[in-house]
Amino acid sequence: MLKRKIEKDIEKWIENSEKALLVYGVRQAGKTFIIRECLKRNECEYIEFNLINQPELVEILRDSTGIDDLILKLSLYSEKKIIPGKTIFFFDEIQRYKEIVTKIKFLVEDKRYRYILSGSLLGVEIINLKSAPVGYLQTLNMYPMDFEEFLQIFSVDETIINNLRNCFLTKTKVDEIIHNKIMEMFNIYLIIGGMPAAVERYRNTENIDDVMEEHRAIIEQYKLDFTQYEEDNRKLIITHIYELIPAELNEKNKRFMIADINKNLRYDRISDSFVWLWKSGVALGVFNTTEPTIPLMLNEKSALFKLFISDVGLLTTIYGKSCKLKIVNKESDINKGAVFENVVAQELHAHGYPLYYYNSKKLGEIDFIVEQSGKTLPIEVKSGKVYNKHSALNNLMNTKEYGIEEAFIFTNDNVKIEGKLNYLPIYMVMFLRDEPMEFADIRVGRYRI
């Protein structure tokens, strides 16, 4: 069984939370499987309902006159006995009936049963799920497997992971044998990605054609979702935008150009379609910030953005089998720029960073820029052998008024430090986490914060 980091959070909820739990995220990330496994492992008494496979349950949830009425009707659809104080109700695919969230307060206040909800954030149907009554619902976002989770299929020892993490923290070179081996695994991650079904397929067959078959099925399911959850006048435009992403990423600046949809089209006319894609998790939006100063969102230009695919394995499948073969064979004629940037966007997103890039006519463009421990951290991604040419980054670092202390440049090579520039192996993006800030003892009048 593939282990996921989110399991710790789900098990913590099982142990001591009185709130309902909502696990959401992009389709095919493995939500249902992991929830089941956590419940089974902890020997929970649970009953699972699927609102897509059992559409009649939507009517029951909608029309029940009270909790007792609801429980009575649900008991007719369960082969298990419902036990007050023990039974956990697991409602899956709740995007079919988003109003279930508005009922959570009353279900939780009843205290006889506990509730887990799961659904894919696909479209406006459940974009506002997190606006549920405060104090009654805990939410967890589940992503495709990140690279650290992916390494388990190679049985990489925890000692190796800790060694790599220590090299990242101390900025020291990785043993060359270990570095080369992890880079091989990272290249495989680029072609397999983090969708659990595809990863499991690769682990069982080691056949790239089988993996691509899984990827194509996921992509077709996404497109089907576009037609199921969106208004008729937007279905085609969302599909068109999604299909354009790989080509847009192959352009020099990778910024999504609205004119490539229709040269007479304006962003404000179709902005909801882009919001739909990144709210669903199907695509990742990286937004332009005009100043590299904290907080980055104050200088965000929401109409200027790059779009990445939610999973790098899906992207390389779209590019085709020849692309995958060139990656694993380390062929020099392949431009991995789009693939490298996509995987970095994917990792940063999974680690909770809001995604931005910086662009200035005077200084140039930086691939990513994030807030790290209350400071600005520029990130460049270099897929080629010549990775020490970065005039825009040099310009930014030499601008004293910004006071940027360091920058990360992710490459194919080992760790190397040159002043404020940290050259790091691309796989070390798995260790990039925003560190909690320590607040001083601040007093306002008689009150301490």
C-alpha positions as CSV (number, residue, x, y, z in Angstrom):
1,M,0.0,0.0,0.0
2,L,1.2,3.5,-0.9
3,K,1.7,5.6,2.2
4,R,0.6,9.3,2.2
5,K,1.6,12.1,4.5
6,I,-2.1,13.1,4.9
7,E,-2.7,9.9,6.8
8,K,-1.2,11.4,10.0
9,D,-3.7,14.2,9.9
10,I,-6.7,11.9,9.3
11,E,-5.6,9.6,12.1
12,K,-5.2,12.6,14.4
13,W,-8.8,13.5,13.6
14,I,-9.9,9.9,14.3
15,E,-8.2,10.0,17.7
16,N,-9.5,13.2,19.2
17,S,-11.6,15.6,17.0
18,E,-15.2,16.3,17.6
19,K,-15.5,18.2,14.3
20,A,-16.5,16.8,11.0
21,L,-13.7,16.2,8.6
22,L,-13.6,17.2,4.9
23,V,-10.9,15.8,2.6
24,Y,-10.9,17.5,-0.7
25,G,-8.7,17.9,-3.7
26,V,-8.2,17.1,-7.4
27,R,-9.9,13.9,-8.7
28,Q,-7.8,10.7,-8.6
29,A,-5.5,11.9,-5.8
30,G,-6.4,8.9,-3.7
31,K,-8.8,10.5,-1.2
32,T,-11.3,7.6,-0.9
33,F,-8.7,4.9,-0.6
34,I,-6.7,6.7,2.1
35,I,-9.7,7.5,4.2
36,R,-10.9,3.9,4.1
37,E,-7.4,2.6,5.0
38,C,-7.1,5.0,8.0
39,L,-10.6,4.0,9.2
40,K,-9.8,0.3,8.9
41,R,-6.4,0.5,10.5
42,N,-7.9,2.3,13.5
43,E,-10.7,-0.4,13.7
44,C,-13.4,2.3,13.3
45,E,-17.0,1.4,12.9
46,Y,-17.8,3.3,9.7
47,I,-20.5,3.3,7.0
48,E,-19.6,4.6,3.5
49,F,-22.0,6.3,1.2
50,N,-21.1,7.4,-2.4
51,L,-23.3,10.2,-3.7
52,I,-22.5,9.4,-7.3
53,N,-23.1,5.6,-7.1
54,Q,-26.1,6.1,-4.8
55,P,-27.8,9.2,-6.2
56,E,-31.0,8.5,-4.2
57,L,-29.0,9.5,-1.1
58,V,-29.0,13.1,-2.3
59,E,-32.7,13.2,-2.0
60,I,-32.5,11.7,1.5
61,L,-30.0,14.3,2.7
62,R,-31.9,17.1,1.1
63,D,-35.4,16.2,2.4
64,S,-34.8,14.7,5.8
65,T,-36.8,16.5,8.5
66,G,-34.3,16.0,11.2
67,I,-31.3,14.0,12.4
68,D,-33.4,11.1,13.6
69,D,-35.2,11.0,10.3
70,L,-31.9,11.1,8.4
71,I,-30.3,8.3,10.4
72,L,-33.4,6.1,10.0
73,K,-33.4,6.5,6.2
74,L,-29.7,6.0,5.9
75,S,-30.0,2.7,7.9
76,L,-32.0,1.3,5.0
77,Y,-29.0,1.7,2.8
78,S,-26.5,0.1,5.1
79,E,-25.7,-3.5,5.9
80,K,-24.0,-2.4,9.1
81,K,-25.7,-1.5,12.3
82,I,-25.6,2.1,13.2
83,I,-24.3,2.5,16.7
84,P,-24.6,5.9,18.6
85,G,-21.2,7.0,19.9
86,K,-19.3,4.6,17.6
87,T,-20.5,4.9,14.0
88,I,-18.6,7.2,11.6
89,F,-20.5,8.2,8.5
90,F,-18.3,8.6,5.4
91,F,-20.0,10.6,2.6
92,D,-17.9,10.4,-0.6
93,E,-18.3,12.4,-3.8
94,I,-20.1,15.2,-2.0
95,Q,-19.8,17.5,-4.9
96,R,-23.1,16.0,-6.0
97,Y,-24.7,17.7,-3.0
98,K,-22.6,20.5,-1.7
99,E,-25.4,21.6,0.7
100,I,-24.5,18.8,3.0
101,V,-21.8,21.2,4.4
102,T,-24.5,23.6,5.5
103,K,-26.0,20.7,7.6
104,I,-22.8,19.9,9.3
105,K,-23.3,22.2,12.2
106,F,-26.5,20.4,13.3
107,L,-25.0,16.9,12.7
108,V,-21.9,17.7,14.7
109,E,-23.9,19.4,17.5
110,D,-26.0,16.2,17.9
111,K,-22.8,14.4,19.0
112,R,-24.1,10.9,18.5
113,Y,-22.1,10.2,15.4
114,R,-19.0,11.5,13.6
115,Y,-18.7,12.5,9.9
116,I,-16.1,12.4,7.2
117,L,-16.8,14.1,3.9
118,S,-14.8,13.7,0.7
119,G,-15.1,15.2,-2.7
120,S,-13.2,16.6,-5.7
121,L,-13.1,20.4,-5.9
122,L,-14.4,20.4,-9.5
123,G,-16.0,23.6,-10.5
124,V,-18.3,26.1,-8.8
125,E,-20.4,23.4,-7.3
126,I,-18.2,23.2,-4.2
127,I,-15.7,26.0,-4.5
128,N,-17.2,27.5,-1.3
129,L,-17.1,24.4,0.8
130,K,-14.5,25.9,3.2
131,S,-17.0,28.6,4.2
132,A,-18.8,26.1,6.4
133,P,-19.6,27.1,10.0
134,V,-16.4,27.8,11.9
135,G,-15.6,25.3,14.6
136,Y,-17.6,22.4,13.1
137,L,-15.5,21.3,10.1
138,Q,-11.8,20.5,9.7
139,T,-10.6,20.6,6.1
140,L,-7.6,18.8,4.5
141,N,-6.4,19.3,1.0
142,M,-5.0,16.2,-0.7
143,Y,-2.6,16.5,-3.6
144,P,-1.0,14.0,-6.0
145,M,2.0,12.3,-4.4
146,D,5.0,14.5,-4.0
147,F,8.5,13.3,-4.8
148,E,9.2,12.3,-1.2
149,E,6.1,10.1,-1.1
150,F,7.0,8.7,-4.6
151,L,10.4,7.5,-3.3
152,Q,8.7,4.7,-1.3
153,I,8.2,2.6,-4.5
154,F,12.0,2.3,-4.6
155,S,12.2,1.4,-0.9
156,V,14.5,4.4,-0.2
157,D,15.6,4.1,3.4
158,E,14.6,6.9,5.8
159,T,18.3,7.3,6.6
160,I,18.9,8.4,3.0
161,I,16.0,10.8,3.2
162,N,17.4,12.3,6.4
163,N,20.9,12.5,4.9
164,L,19.5,14.4,1.9
165,R,17.5,16.7,4.2
166,N,20.5,17.5,6.3
167,C,22.5,18.3,3.1
168,F,19.7,20.7,2.1
169,L,19.6,22.4,5.5
170,T,23.4,22.7,5.9
171,K,23.9,23.4,2.2
172,T,26.5,20.7,1.8
173,K,27.2,18.4,-1.2
174,V,25.4,15.1,-1.4
175,D,27.5,12.0,-1.8
176,E,27.9,11.7,-5.6
177,I,26.6,8.1,-5.8
178,I,23.5,9.0,-3.8
179,H,23.0,12.1,-5.8
180,N,23.1,10.3,-9.2
181,K,20.8,7.6,-8.0
182,I,18.2,10.1,-6.6
183,M,18.4,12.0,-9.9
184,E,17.5,8.8,-11.7
185,M,14.5,8.3,-9.5
186,F,13.5,11.9,-10.0
187,N,13.6,11.5,-13.8
188,I,11.3,8.5,-13.4
189,Y,9.0,10.7,-11.2
190,L,8.8,13.2,-14.1
191,I,7.4,10.5,-16.4
192,I,5.2,8.7,-13.8
193,G,4.0,11.6,-11.7
194,G,2.1,11.4,-8.5
195,M,-1.3,10.1,-9.3
196,P,-1.6,7.0,-7.1
197,A,-3.3,4.8,-9.8
198,A,-0.4,5.5,-12.2
199,V,2.3,5.0,-9.5
200,E,0.7,1.7,-8.5
201,R,0.5,0.6,-12.1
202,Y,4.2,1.4,-12.6
203,R,5.2,-0.4,-9.4
204,N,3.3,-3.5,-10.6
205,T,4.2,-3.6,-14.3
206,E,7.1,-1.2,-14.8
207,N,5.4,-0.6,-18.2
208,I,5.3,3.0,-19.4
209,D,2.5,2.2,-21.8
210,D,0.3,1.1,-18.9
211,V,1.1,4.3,-17.0
212,M,0.2,6.4,-20.0
213,E,-3.1,4.5,-20.2
214,E,-3.9,5.5,-16.6
215,H,-2.9,9.1,-17.3
216,R,-5.1,9.3,-20.4
217,A,-8.1,7.9,-18.5
218,I,-7.6,10.6,-15.8
219,I,-7.3,13.4,-18.4
220,E,-10.5,12.1,-20.0
221,Q,-12.3,12.1,-16.6
222,Y,-11.2,15.7,-16.1
223,K,-12.7,16.7,-19.4
224,L,-15.9,14.8,-18.6
225,D,-16.0,16.8,-15.3
226,F,-15.7,20.0,-17.3
227,T,-18.9,19.1,-19.0
228,Q,-20.7,17.9,-15.9
229,Y,-20.1,20.7,-13.6
230,E,-19.9,23.8,-15.8
231,E,-22.5,25.9,-17.5
232,D,-23.1,25.1,-21.2
233,N,-21.5,28.3,-22.5
234,R,-18.3,27.6,-20.7
235,K,-17.7,23.9,-21.2
236,L,-15.8,24.2,-24.5
237,I,-13.7,27.2,-23.3
238,I,-12.5,25.3,-20.2
239,T,-11.6,22.3,-22.2
240,H,-9.8,24.5,-24.7
241,I,-7.8,26.3,-22.0
242,Y,-6.8,23.0,-20.4
243,E,-5.6,21.6,-23.7
244,L,-3.6,24.7,-24.5
245,I,-1.5,24.5,-21.2
246,P,1.2,22.2,-22.5
247,A,1.8,24.3,-25.6
248,E,1.8,27.5,-23.6
249,L,4.5,26.1,-21.2
250,N,6.8,25.4,-24.2
251,E,6.8,29.2,-25.0
252,K,9.8,31.2,-23.9
253,N,8.1,33.1,-21.0
254,K,5.5,30.4,-20.3
255,R,2.9,33.0,-19.5
256,F,-0.6,31.9,-20.7
257,M,-1.7,34.1,-23.6
258,I,-5.4,34.8,-23.9
259,A,-5.0,35.6,-27.5
260,D,-4.1,32.0,-28.2
261,I,-7.7,31.1,-27.3
262,N,-9.1,33.8,-29.5
263,K,-7.2,37.0,-30.6
264,N,-10.3,39.1,-29.9
265,L,-11.0,37.7,-26.5
266,R,-10.4,39.6,-23.3
267,Y,-9.4,38.1,-20.0
268,D,-12.3,39.6,-18.0
269,R,-14.8,37.8,-20.3
270,I,-13.5,34.3,-19.4
271,S,-11.8,34.9,-16.0
272,D,-14.3,32.5,-14.3
273,S,-13.1,29.6,-16.5
274,F,-9.5,30.1,-15.3
275,V,-10.7,30.4,-11.7
276,W,-12.6,27.2,-12.2
277,L,-9.5,25.3,-13.3
278,W,-7.2,26.4,-10.5
279,K,-9.9,26.2,-7.8
280,S,-10.6,22.6,-8.9
281,G,-6.9,21.8,-8.6
282,V,-6.8,20.5,-12.2
283,A,-4.4,23.3,-13.1
284,L,-2.1,25.4,-11.0
285,G,-2.1,29.2,-11.4
286,V,1.2,31.0,-10.8
287,F,0.5,34.7,-10.6
288,N,2.6,37.7,-11.5
289,T,3.7,39.9,-8.6
290,T,5.1,43.3,-9.6
291,E,7.3,43.8,-6.5
292,P,9.4,41.2,-4.7
293,T,8.3,42.4,-1.3
294,I,6.3,40.9,1.5
295,P,3.3,40.3,1.3
296,L,3.5,39.3,-2.4
297,M,-0.3,39.2,-2.8
298,L,-0.4,43.0,-2.4
299,N,1.3,43.4,-5.8
300,E,-0.4,40.5,-7.6
301,K,-1.6,41.0,-11.1
302,S,-4.4,38.4,-11.4
303,A,-4.7,38.7,-15.2
304,L,-1.0,37.8,-15.7
305,F,-0.3,34.2,-14.9
306,K,1.2,30.9,-15.9
307,L,-0.8,27.7,-15.9
308,F,0.7,24.4,-15.0
309,I,-0.8,20.9,-15.1
310,S,-1.7,19.5,-11.6
311,D,0.6,16.5,-12.1
312,V,3.9,16.3,-14.0
313,G,3.2,12.7,-15.1
314,L,0.1,13.9,-16.9
315,L,2.1,16.6,-18.6
316,T,4.7,14.3,-20.0
317,T,2.0,11.9,-21.2
318,I,0.5,14.8,-23.1
319,Y,3.9,15.6,-24.6
320,G,4.1,11.9,-25.7
321,K,6.1,8.8,-25.2
322,S,9.2,10.1,-27.0
323,C,9.4,12.9,-24.4
324,K,9.3,10.4,-21.6
325,L,12.0,8.2,-23.2
326,K,14.3,11.2,-23.7
327,I,13.9,12.2,-20.1
328,V,14.9,8.7,-18.7
329,N,17.6,8.3,-21.3
330,K,19.0,11.8,-20.4
331,E,19.1,12.8,-24.1
332,S,20.6,16.2,-24.6
333,D,18.3,17.4,-27.3
334,I,15.2,17.6,-25.0
335,N,14.1,20.9,-23.5
336,K,13.0,19.9,-20.0
337,G,12.3,23.5,-19.0
338,A,8.5,23.2,-19.0
339,V,8.6,19.8,-17.2
340,F,11.1,21.1,-14.5
341,E,9.0,24.2,-13.8
342,N,5.8,22.1,-13.7
343,V,7.2,19.8,-11.1
344,V,8.5,22.7,-8.9
345,A,5.1,24.4,-9.1
346,Q,3.5,21.1,-8.1
347,E,5.8,20.6,-5.1
348,L,5.4,24.2,-3.9
349,H,1.7,24.0,-4.2
350,A,1.5,20.7,-2.3
351,H,3.7,22.2,0.5
352,G,1.2,25.1,0.9
353,Y,2.9,28.0,-0.9
354,P,0.8,30.5,-2.8
355,L,2.4,30.6,-6.2
356,Y,3.9,33.7,-7.8
357,Y,6.5,34.7,-10.4
358,Y,8.2,38.1,-10.7
359,N,8.5,40.0,-13.9
360,S,10.0,43.5,-14.4
361,K,10.9,45.2,-17.7
362,K,13.9,46.6,-16.0
363,L,15.2,43.6,-14.1
364,G,13.8,40.6,-16.0
365,E,11.7,37.6,-14.9
366,I,12.1,35.1,-12.1
367,D,10.5,31.7,-12.4
368,F,9.0,31.6,-8.9
369,I,9.0,33.8,-5.9
370,V,7.6,32.7,-2.5
371,E,7.4,33.9,1.1
372,Q,9.8,32.0,3.3
373,S,9.9,32.7,7.0
374,G,8.6,36.2,6.5
375,K,11.2,36.9,3.8
376,T,11.2,36.9,0.0
377,L,12.8,33.8,-1.6
378,P,13.4,33.9,-5.4
379,I,13.5,30.5,-7.1
380,E,15.0,29.8,-10.5
381,V,14.6,26.4,-12.3
382,K,17.4,25.3,-14.7
383,S,17.1,22.1,-16.7
384,G,20.2,22.4,-18.8
385,K,23.9,22.1,-18.2
386,V,24.5,25.9,-18.4
387,Y,22.7,26.9,-15.2
388,N,24.9,29.8,-14.0
389,K,23.5,32.3,-16.5
390,H,20.6,34.1,-14.8
391,S,20.8,37.8,-15.5
392,A,17.4,38.6,-14.1
393,L,18.2,36.9,-10.8
394,N,21.5,38.7,-10.6
395,N,19.7,42.0,-11.2
396,L,17.2,41.3,-8.5
397,M,19.8,40.2,-5.9
398,N,21.9,43.3,-6.6
399,T,19.0,45.6,-6.0
400,K,19.8,46.7,-2.5
401,E,16.4,48.3,-1.7
402,Y,14.8,44.8,-1.8
403,G,17.3,43.4,0.7
404,I,16.9,39.8,-0.6
405,E,19.2,37.6,1.5
406,E,19.3,34.4,-0.7
407,A,18.0,32.7,-3.8
408,F,17.5,29.0,-4.7
409,I,18.4,27.7,-8.2
410,F,17.3,24.2,-8.8
411,T,19.4,22.2,-11.3
412,N,20.4,18.7,-12.3
413,D,23.7,19.1,-10.5
414,N,24.9,18.7,-6.9
415,V,24.8,21.4,-4.2
416,K,27.0,24.5,-4.8
417,I,26.9,27.8,-3.0
418,E,28.1,31.1,-4.5
419,G,27.5,34.0,-2.2
420,K,23.7,34.5,-1.9
421,L,23.0,31.9,-4.6
422,N,22.2,28.4,-3.6
423,Y,22.5,25.9,-6.4
424,L,20.5,22.8,-5.3
425,P,19.6,19.5,-7.0
426,I,16.1,19.7,-8.4
427,Y,14.9,16.9,-6.1
428,M,15.6,19.0,-3.0
429,V,12.5,21.0,-3.7
430,M,10.8,18.2,-1.7
431,F,12.4,19.7,1.5
432,L,11.2,23.3,0.9
433,R,8.7,24.2,3.6
434,D,7.7,27.5,5.0
435,E,9.1,27.7,8.5
436,P,6.9,29.0,11.3
437,M,7.7,32.5,12.5
438,E,8.5,33.2,16.1
439,F,6.6,36.2,17.4
440,A,8.1,38.3,20.2
441,D,6.2,38.9,23.4
442,I,4.1,41.9,22.2
443,R,2.0,43.9,24.8
444,V,-0.8,46.2,23.9
445,G,-1.9,48.0,27.0
446,R,-2.7,45.4,29.6
447,Y,-3.0,42.6,27.0
448,R,-0.2,40.3,25.7
449,I,-0.3,38.9,22.2
